Structures are given as C-alpha cells and as structure tokens.
Amino acid sequence: MPETLLALAQAFKLSPISIFRIAGLLPPGPDDKINFEDWQFMLEQMTDEERNEFWRFGQMKIEMRQEKEKAVRAKSFKPGKVKK
C-alpha cells in the first residue's frame, strides 16, 4: 500500500506526506490554511534559479495587492473635521 500511495503522490505531484495523511496513515498536520509540505515538495523540485524567480514573483504579487488596497483606501477616504 505505501508503494501505491507514493505512486499516487508522484502522479498528482503532491507531497507524499499529504497523501499519507489523506489515507489516514499519518496524523493530520497543523490546522494551517497553508500546506507547507506540498510547498516544500514543489520547491525542492525546482532549480535555485527557479526558486529565486518564484520568490520574486511572490514578492511582486504581494506588492501589487498592497498597492491595490492602498488605492481603494485612498479612493474611499473622506476627510472630516478634526476634533480638538
């Protein structure tokens, strides 16, 4: 059975740890919304150059979201009277 689960993990490009947890052979991971084992598994398959590119892409996405949020706040800003 472990060989089958490892083959499934490879076929679906998932972390073997995740597949073993789904099968009930490992206890559930932390109640994070992020599955760090799958991210680690994916990153380990990349070259250093690919990981650096992926990192820069992630930083760019965060900056874009922050700029968008800033623009929305600025657009909805309504100055009021300042209390003394």
C-alpha positions as CSV (number, residue, x, y, z in Angstrom):
1,M,0.0,0.0,0.0
2,P,2.8,2.5,0.7
3,E,4.1,2.0,-2.8
4,T,0.7,2.8,-4.2
5,L,0.4,6.0,-2.2
6,L,3.9,7.0,-3.3
7,A,2.9,6.4,-6.9
8,L,-0.3,8.5,-6.4
9,A,1.7,11.3,-4.8
10,Q,4.1,11.3,-7.8
11,A,1.2,11.2,-10.3
12,F,-0.7,14.0,-8.7
13,K,2.6,15.9,-8.0
14,L,1.8,16.2,-4.3
15,S,3.9,15.7,-1.2
16,P,3.9,12.0,-0.1
17,I,3.2,13.3,3.4
18,S,-0.1,14.8,2.2
19,I,-1.1,11.6,0.5
20,F,-0.3,9.5,3.6
21,R,-2.4,12.0,5.7
22,I,-5.3,11.8,3.3
23,A,-5.1,8.0,3.5
24,G,-5.2,8.2,7.3
25,L,-1.7,6.7,7.8
26,L,-0.3,9.9,9.3
27,P,-1.9,12.2,11.8
28,P,-3.3,15.5,10.4
29,G,-0.9,18.3,10.2
30,P,-1.3,21.7,11.8
31,D,-4.6,23.5,11.2
32,D,-2.9,25.9,8.9
33,K,-4.5,27.1,5.8
34,I,-1.2,26.6,4.1
35,N,0.1,23.1,3.4
36,F,3.8,23.6,3.9
37,E,4.7,20.0,3.0
38,D,3.3,20.5,-0.5
39,W,5.1,23.8,-0.9
40,Q,8.3,22.3,0.2
41,F,7.9,19.3,-2.1
42,M,7.3,21.6,-5.0
43,L,10.2,23.9,-4.2
44,E,12.6,21.0,-3.8
45,Q,11.9,20.1,-7.4
46,M,13.0,23.5,-8.7
47,T,16.4,24.7,-9.5
48,D,17.9,27.6,-7.5
49,E,17.1,29.9,-10.4
50,E,13.5,28.8,-10.5
51,R,13.1,29.2,-6.7
52,N,14.5,32.7,-6.9
53,E,12.2,33.6,-9.8
54,F,9.2,32.1,-7.8
55,W,10.3,34.2,-4.8
56,R,10.4,37.4,-6.8
57,F,7.0,36.6,-8.3
58,G,5.6,36.1,-4.8
59,Q,7.0,39.4,-3.7
60,M,5.6,41.1,-6.8
61,K,2.1,39.7,-6.1
62,I,2.2,40.9,-2.5
63,E,3.3,44.4,-3.6
64,M,0.6,44.5,-6.3
65,R,-2.1,43.6,-3.7
66,Q,-0.8,46.2,-1.2
67,E,-0.9,48.9,-3.9
68,K,-4.4,47.9,-4.9
69,E,-5.5,48.0,-1.2
70,K,-3.9,51.4,-0.8
71,A,-5.7,52.8,-3.9
72,V,-9.0,51.6,-2.6
73,R,-8.4,53.2,0.8
74,A,-7.3,56.5,-0.8
75,K,-10.4,56.4,-3.1
76,S,-12.8,55.9,-0.2
77,F,-11.1,58.4,2.1
78,K,-13.4,61.2,3.1
79,P,-11.7,63.9,5.2
80,G,-13.7,65.1,8.2
81,K,-13.4,67.7,10.8
82,V,-10.6,67.4,13.2
83,K,-11.7,67.4,16.8
84,K,-9.6,69.4,19.2
